[in-house]
Amino acid sequence: MSTPDHIASQAGRDIADVPAVEVISTAAVHLMSAAAVHLGLAEDLPEHRDLDEARSLIEALAGLITAAAPSLGTHHAGPLRDGLKTLQLAFRETSPMPDAVGEGPGEKYTGPVYS
């Protein structure tokens, strides 16, 4: 029978084998998915919309991608940046009172986002 300490120890060993780029990318994809749901972009929840939640998630995603980009390299950071920009633009299009360019979610980290 596994003890809680044994399970935690095994989880630590398992995560030690995962490269940082994979952990960061996985976290970014989770933030992207959650933001898309809150923007009403999820196929199974098209009517769900919570722009306050979406803003927070996009802000966190922008901070993560901006901070991690040097470690991720172009191969990994490029698609994440593209996904982020898509979410930022979707936020602006979805918002009943869109933020000015440069003041939308995450733009303090990414700079202004234009369509």
C-alpha positions as CSV (number, residue, x, y, z in Angstrom):
1,M,0.0,0.0,0.0
2,S,1.3,3.4,-0.9
3,T,1.7,6.1,1.7
4,P,1.1,9.8,1.0
5,D,4.9,10.4,1.4
6,H,5.6,7.6,-1.1
7,I,3.1,9.1,-3.6
8,A,4.6,12.6,-3.2
9,S,8.1,11.2,-3.6
10,Q,7.1,9.4,-6.8
11,A,5.3,12.5,-8.2
12,G,8.5,14.5,-7.5
13,R,10.6,11.9,-9.4
14,D,8.1,11.9,-12.3
15,I,8.1,15.7,-12.6
16,A,11.9,15.8,-12.3
17,D,12.0,13.9,-15.7
18,V,9.8,16.5,-17.5
19,P,11.8,19.3,-19.2
20,A,10.9,22.8,-18.2
21,V,9.7,23.7,-21.7
22,E,7.0,21.0,-21.4
23,V,5.9,22.2,-18.0
24,I,5.7,25.8,-19.1
25,S,4.0,24.9,-22.4
26,T,1.4,22.8,-20.6
27,A,0.7,25.6,-18.1
28,A,0.2,28.0,-21.1
29,V,-2.1,25.7,-22.9
30,H,-4.3,25.3,-19.7
31,L,-4.4,29.1,-19.4
32,M,-5.3,29.4,-23.1
33,S,-8.1,26.8,-22.8
34,A,-9.6,28.4,-19.8
35,A,-9.5,31.9,-21.4
36,A,-11.2,30.5,-24.5
37,V,-14.0,29.0,-22.4
38,H,-14.5,32.3,-20.6
39,L,-14.6,34.2,-23.9
40,G,-17.4,31.9,-25.1
41,L,-15.2,30.2,-27.7
42,A,-15.6,26.6,-26.4
43,E,-17.7,24.5,-28.8
44,D,-19.4,22.8,-25.8
45,L,-20.0,26.0,-23.9
46,P,-20.6,28.7,-26.6
47,E,-23.0,30.7,-24.4
48,H,-20.6,30.9,-21.4
49,R,-18.9,34.2,-21.1
50,D,-17.1,35.8,-18.2
51,L,-14.8,38.6,-19.4
52,D,-13.4,39.3,-15.9
53,E,-12.2,35.8,-15.7
54,A,-10.9,35.8,-19.3
55,R,-9.0,39.0,-18.6
56,S,-7.2,37.5,-15.6
57,L,-6.3,34.4,-17.5
58,I,-5.0,36.3,-20.5
59,E,-3.0,38.6,-18.2
60,A,-1.4,35.5,-16.6
61,L,-0.8,33.9,-19.9
62,A,0.9,37.0,-21.3
63,G,3.2,37.3,-18.2
64,L,4.1,33.6,-18.4
65,I,4.9,33.6,-22.1
66,T,6.8,36.9,-21.9
67,A,8.9,35.7,-19.0
68,A,9.5,32.3,-20.4
69,A,10.1,33.1,-24.1
70,P,13.9,33.2,-23.8
71,S,13.9,29.7,-22.3
72,L,11.3,28.4,-24.7
73,G,13.0,29.4,-27.9
74,T,11.2,30.4,-31.1
75,H,10.0,26.9,-31.8
76,H,7.9,26.8,-28.7
77,A,7.3,30.5,-28.0
78,G,6.0,31.4,-31.4
79,P,2.9,29.2,-31.4
80,L,2.1,30.3,-27.8
81,R,2.5,34.0,-28.8
82,D,0.1,33.4,-31.7
83,G,-2.5,31.8,-29.4
84,L,-2.1,34.6,-27.0
85,K,-2.6,37.2,-29.7
86,T,-5.7,35.4,-30.9
87,L,-7.2,35.4,-27.4
88,Q,-6.3,39.1,-27.0
89,L,-8.1,40.0,-30.2
90,A,-11.1,37.8,-29.4
91,F,-11.3,39.6,-26.0
92,R,-11.4,43.0,-27.8
93,E,-14.1,41.7,-30.3
94,T,-16.2,40.1,-27.5
95,S,-16.1,43.0,-25.1
96,P,-19.1,45.4,-25.2
97,M,-16.7,48.2,-24.4
98,P,-13.4,47.3,-25.9
99,D,-10.1,48.4,-24.3
100,A,-8.0,50.8,-26.4
101,V,-5.2,49.2,-28.3
102,G,-2.3,48.8,-25.8
103,E,-4.6,48.6,-22.8
104,G,-6.2,45.2,-23.3
105,P,-5.4,42.1,-21.3
106,G,-1.8,41.2,-21.3
107,E,-0.7,44.2,-23.5
108,K,1.4,45.6,-20.7
109,Y,3.6,42.5,-21.3
110,T,3.2,42.0,-25.0
111,G,2.8,45.6,-26.3
112,P,-0.1,46.7,-28.3
113,V,-2.0,44.0,-30.2
114,Y,-3.4,44.9,-33.6
115,S,-5.7,42.9,-35.8
